Amino acid sequence: MAIATGSIVANLYYLQPLLHQVVVAFGVHPASATLLLTLTQAGYAAGLAFVVPLGDLVPRRKLVVAIFLVAALLMVAGAIVPSFAGFALITALVGLASVGGQVMIPLAADFAAPSERARVVARLMSGLLLGILLSRTVSGYLADFFGWRSVYWVAGGLMALFAALLAKMLPDEPVRPHIPYPSLVAGSVRFLATMPELRRRAWLGAMGFGAFSVLWSTLAFLLSGPPYRFSNGTIGAFGLIGVAGVLAANAAGSLADSKRTRELTVIAGVLLTGSFAILAFGGTSLWAVIVGVIVLDVAVQGLQITNQSIIYKLAPDARSRINSAYMVCYFFGGALGSILGGIAWGLGKWPAVAIIGAGFGVAALLPGLWWSTRPPSDATVPQVEVR
């Protein structure tokens, strides 16, 4: 399940190290190319809002397999579409069809014992993070040797392979009460309105992923230009620097199981803000880029595991809808980060990007400090059964 989660979320990130090639291939402005990342994230947010809640209604095994099959078809379409407008549409649909992992994560949480749920979720999130990191590296090197469209051919085949594997290997679930689809979608919105802790965690997640997107939507422009002038493969390999985030995810899972969520939230906020203070020197220092990427990935993944360990306790019978509500906010934060990152690059290049990224960090740190003075979340939010 962790490997499959990483493979499908990778579809969202293959494009990041290829943006300058897309600019050349379609003859568009760099700002237009960065909008493709926004479309991907907006499509993913739509999938979280309208597809993931189905996991509380239909068997998740069938839902996941169907999602992987649709993703396979869309990636193949991305490999052959001739126009930028068509590619932009497919990019948004790829985002919509890349939510399979967000259906499987609540499924894993359901099967896990309460005492180790955060660690189980952390394992799937480690797979997700490795998918993100490897996607950039694989994408960059495939583009170097076979052209950027080869990335979409390979990804389409991978999606078809995992559809077959998951159909065979995912466990069946007990039959659950029927809930009308409109009620499922509305339920996610209602949870945001009625659960203060979910709103708090959604805000922190959105700001964390916004900062993450500011960096990765602009890093290819920095590294492909002076003074670096790196190839696609080298730019993609920068994703591997963030492997420290995998370790952070597992460590955060263990600490979250031991009720250290408040401390983790504050530490993540400090690291998130501090990472862009380091990255600000990346215009002339490669080491600043490397260290800043490591610190940022540790912060984002640590914050994400902490948030999920809390929200999955809020309504055990509605984890898919809870996850939907949280992740919609999370990816809207990412879409905002991509938009502002692209604008910042156009207006002031890398120094402006660092300022915008630090702004997202502060927007997570200050509320996190305030909320850390409140009683522990587990004590203030009862577990409720939601029909």
C-alpha positions in Angstrom: 0.0 0.0 0.0 2.9 2.4 0.8 4.6 1.7 -2.6 1.3 2.1 -4.5 0.6 5.4 -2.6 4.0 6.7 -3.6 3.5 5.6 -7.3 0.3 7.4 -7.8 1.2 10.6 -6.0 4.3 10.8 -8.1 2.0 11.7 -11.0 1.6 15.2 -9.4 5.3 15.9 -9.4 6.8 14.4 -12.6 6.3 17.8 -14.3 8.3 19.9 -11.8 11.8 19.4 -13.2 10.5 19.5 -16.7 8.9 23.0 -16.7 11.6 24.6 -18.7 11.4 21.9 -21.4 7.6 22.4 -21.5 8.1 26.1 -22.0 10.3 25.3 -25.1 8.1 22.5 -26.4 4.9 24.5 -26.4 6.4 28.0 -26.8 4.7 29.5 -23.7 5.9 31.9 -20.9 7.4 30.4 -17.7 4.5 31.8 -15.7 2.1 29.8 -17.9 4.1 26.7 -17.3 4.0 27.1 -13.5 0.2 27.4 -13.8 0.3 23.7 -14.9 1.4 22.8 -11.3 -1.5 24.9 -10.0 -3.9 23.0 -12.2 -2.5 19.7 -11.0 -3.0 20.6 -7.4 -6.4 22.1 -8.0 -7.5 18.9 -9.8 -6.1 16.9 -6.9 -8.1 19.1 -4.4 -11.2 18.4 -6.5 -10.5 14.7 -6.3 -10.1 15.0 -2.5 -13.4 16.8 -2.3 -15.5 14.6 -4.6 -13.8 11.2 -4.9 -12.1 10.5 -1.6 -15.4 10.7 0.4 -16.6 7.7 -1.6 -14.3 5.6 0.6 -17.0 5.9 3.3 -19.6 4.5 0.9 -18.2 2.0 -1.6 -15.6 -0.8 -1.0 -12.2 1.0 -1.1 -10.6 -1.9 -2.9 -12.8 -1.4 -5.9 -12.5 2.4 -5.7 -8.7 2.4 -5.6 -8.4 0.0 -8.6 -10.7 2.2 -10.6 -8.7 5.3 -9.7 -5.5 3.7 -10.8 -7.0 2.6 -14.2 -8.2 6.1 -14.9 -4.8 7.5 -14.0 -3.2 5.1 -16.4 -5.3 6.3 -19.3 -4.7 10.0 -18.5 -1.0 9.6 -18.3 -0.9 8.0 -21.7 -3.1 10.9 -23.0 -0.5 13.4 -21.6 2.2 11.6 -23.6 0.4 12.2 -27.0 -1.6 15.4 -26.7 -0.2 18.0 -29.2 -1.4 21.4 -27.8 -0.6 23.3 -24.6 -4.4 23.8 -23.9 -5.0 20.1 -24.2 -2.0 19.3 -22.0 -3.2 21.8 -19.4 -6.6 20.0 -19.3 -5.0 16.6 -19.0 -2.8 18.0 -16.2 -5.8 19.0 -14.2 -7.5 15.6 -14.8 -4.3 13.8 -13.8 -4.5 15.7 -10.5 -8.1 14.6 -10.1 -7.2 10.9 -10.7 -4.2 10.8 -8.4 -6.1 10.5 -5.1 -5.7 6.7 -4.8 -3.3 7.1 -1.9 -5.7 9.3 0.0 -8.2 6.5 -0.2 -5.7 3.9 1.1 -4.3 5.9 4.0 -7.7 5.9 5.9 -8.1 2.2 5.0 -4.7 1.5 6.7 -5.7 3.6 9.7 -8.9 1.5 10.0 -6.9 -1.8 10.1 -4.2 -0.5 12.5 -4.4 -0.9 16.3 -5.0 2.5 18.0 -1.6 2.3 19.8 0.3 2.2 16.5 -2.0 4.0 14.1 0.3 7.0 13.7 3.2 4.7 12.9 1.2 2.9 10.3 0.1 6.1 8.7 3.7 7.3 8.8 4.7 4.2 6.8 2.3 5.0 4.1 3.3 8.7 4.2 6.9 7.5 3.9 5.9 5.7 0.7 4.1 8.8 -0.4 7.2 11.0 0.2 9.5 8.6 -1.5 7.2 8.7 -4.5 7.4 12.5 -4.5 11.2 12.4 -4.2 11.9 9.7 -6.8 9.3 11.1 -9.2 11.5 14.2 -9.8 14.7 12.2 -10.2 13.1 9.6 -12.5 11.4 12.3 -14.5 14.6 14.3 -15.0 16.7 11.4 -16.2 14.0 9.9 -18.4 13.6 13.3 -20.0 17.4 13.6 -20.6 17.6 10.3 -22.4 14.2 9.8 -24.1 12.4 13.2 -24.0 10.0 14.6 -21.6 6.9 12.8 -23.0 8.5 9.5 -22.2 7.8 10.2 -18.5 4.1 10.0 -19.2 4.4 6.8 -21.1 6.3 5.1 -18.3 3.9 6.5 -15.6 0.9 5.2 -17.5 2.3 1.7 -17.6 3.1 1.9 -13.9 -0.5 2.9 -13.0 -1.8 -0.1 -15.0 0.6 -2.5 -13.2 -0.5 -1.3 -9.8 -4.2 -1.5 -10.7 -3.7 -5.2 -11.3 -1.6 -5.7 -8.1 -4.0 -3.8 -5.9 -7.0 -5.7 -7.3 -5.4 -8.9 -6.2 -3.8 -7.9 -2.9 -6.0 -5.2 -1.1 -8.1 -6.7 1.7 -11.9 -6.7 1.7 -13.9 -4.6 4.1 -17.1 -5.2 6.1 -20.3 -3.9 4.5 -21.0 -0.4 5.8 -24.3 1.5 6.0 -25.4 3.3 2.8 -24.9 7.1 2.8 -26.2 9.2 0.0 -23.4 10.7 -2.0 -24.5 14.4 -1.5 -24.4 13.7 2.2 -20.8 12.3 2.0 -19.5 15.5 0.2 -21.5 17.8 2.5 -20.2 15.8 5.5 -16.6 16.9 4.8 -17.7 20.5 4.8 -19.7 20.0 7.9 -16.8 18.5 9.8 -14.7 21.6 9.0 -17.5 23.8 10.3 -18.0 21.8 13.5 -14.6 20.6 14.5 -12.2 23.3 15.6 -9.3 20.9 15.8 -9.8 19.8 12.2 -9.8 23.5 11.1 -6.6 24.2 13.1 -4.8 21.2 11.6 -6.1 22.0 8.1 -4.7 25.5 8.3 -1.3 24.2 9.5 -1.2 21.6 6.7 -2.2 24.2 4.1 0.6 26.6 5.1 3.2 23.8 5.3 2.3 22.5 1.8 2.1 26.1 0.5 5.7 26.6 1.6 6.7 23.3 0.0 5.0 24.3 -3.3 6.7 27.7 -3.4 10.0 26.0 -3.4 9.4 23.2 -5.8 7.4 25.2 -8.4 10.4 27.6 -8.8 13.5 25.5 -8.1 13.8 24.2 -11.7 14.1 27.8 -12.9 16.8 28.6 -10.4 18.9 25.5 -11.1 18.5 25.5 -14.9 19.8 29.1 -15.1 23.0 30.9 -14.1 25.1 30.2 -12.1 24.1 26.5 -12.0 22.8 25.5 -15.5 22.0 22.0 -14.4 20.5 19.3 -16.7 17.0 17.8 -16.2 18.5 14.8 -14.5 20.5 16.8 -12.0 17.5 19.0 -11.2 15.4 16.0 -10.6 18.1 14.4 -8.4 17.6 17.3 -6.0 14.4 15.6 -4.9 16.5 12.8 -3.3 18.0 15.4 -1.0 14.7 15.4 0.8 14.9 11.8 1.8 15.5 13.1 5.3 11.8 13.8 5.3 11.2 10.0 5.2 13.1 9.7 8.5 11.2 12.7 9.9 7.9 11.1 9.0 8.6 7.9 10.8 10.1 9.7 13.8 7.0 12.0 14.0 4.8 8.9 13.8 6.5 7.4 16.9 6.3 10.7 18.8 2.7 11.3 17.8 1.8 7.9 19.3 3.5 9.0 22.5 1.3 12.2 22.6 4.0 14.7 21.8 1.9 16.5 19.1 2.1 20.0 20.5 5.9 20.0 20.7 6.1 18.5 17.1 3.8 21.3 15.8 6.0 24.1 17.2 9.3 22.4 16.0 7.9 22.0 12.5 6.8 25.6 12.4 10.3 26.8 13.4 12.0 24.6 10.8 9.5 25.6 8.1 10.3 29.3 8.6 14.0 28.7 9.1 14.4 26.7 5.9 13.7 29.8 3.8 16.1 31.9 5.8 18.7 29.3 4.5 17.3 29.1 1.0 17.5 32.9 0.6 21.2 32.4 0.0 20.5 29.7 -2.7 20.9 32.2 -5.6 24.7 32.0 -5.1 25.3 29.0 -2.8 24.4 25.4 -3.7 24.9 24.3 -0.2 22.2 26.7 0.9 19.9 25.1 -1.5 20.8 21.6 -0.3 20.5 22.4 3.4 17.3 24.4 2.9 15.6 21.6 1.0 16.5 19.1 3.7 15.1 21.4 6.5 12.0 22.2 4.6 11.2 18.5 3.9 11.7 17.5 7.5 9.4 20.3 8.6 6.6 19.5 6.1 6.6 15.8 6.7 6.8 16.1 10.4 3.9 18.5 10.5 1.8 16.3 8.1 2.2 13.1 10.2 1.4 15.1 13.4 -1.7 16.5 11.8 -3.0 13.2 10.5 -2.3 11.4 13.8 -4.7 13.9 15.4 -7.5 14.2 12.8 -7.9 10.4 12.4 -9.0 10.3 16.1 -11.8 12.8 15.6 -14.4 10.6 13.9 -13.3 7.0 13.5 -16.4 6.0 11.4 -15.8 8.8 8.9 -12.0 8.8 8.3 -12.4 9.1 4.5 -14.5 12.3 4.9 -12.2 13.7 7.6 -9.2 13.0 5.3 -11.1 14.6 2.4 -11.8 17.8 4.4 -8.2 18.1 5.6 -6.5 17.3 2.3 -8.7 19.7 0.3 -7.4 22.5 2.5 -3.9 21.0 2.3 -3.8 21.1 -1.5 -5.5 24.5 -1.8 -2.5 25.7 0.2 -0.2 24.0 -2.2 -2.0 25.5 -5.2 -1.7 29.0 -3.6 2.0 28.4 -3.0 2.5 27.5 -6.7 0.7 30.6 -7.8 2.5 32.9 -5.5 5.8 31.2 -6.2 5.4 31.8 -9.9 4.4 35.4 -9.4 7.4 35.9 -7.0 9.8 34.5 -9.6 8.5 36.7 -12.3 8.7 39.8 -10.1 11.9 39.3 -8.1 13.5 35.9 -9.0 14.9 33.9 -6.1 15.0 36.5 -3.3 11.2 37.1 -3.8 10.6 33.4 -3.7 12.4 33.1 -0.4 10.3 35.9 1.1 7.0 34.3 0.0 8.1 30.9 1.4 9.1 32.4 4.7 5.7 34.1 4.8 4.0 30.7 4.7 6.3 29.5 7.4 5.4 32.3 9.7 1.7 31.7 9.0 2.2 28.2 10.4 4.5 29.0 13.2 2.6 31.8 14.9 -0.8 30.0 15.1 1.1 26.8 16.1 2.7 28.6 19.0 -0.7 29.9 20.1 -2.4 26.6 19.8 0.4 24.8 21.7 -0.6 26.7 24.8 -4.0 25.1 24.7 -4.8 21.7 26.3 -3.7 18.7 24.3 -5.9 18.0 21.3 -6.6 14.4 22.4 -8.1 15.8 25.6 -10.3 18.4 24.1 -11.8 16.6 21.1 -13.9 13.5 21.9 -14.1 10.6 19.5 -17.5 10.6 17.8 -19.3 8.1 15.8 -20.6 9.5 12.5 -23.3 7.7 10.5 
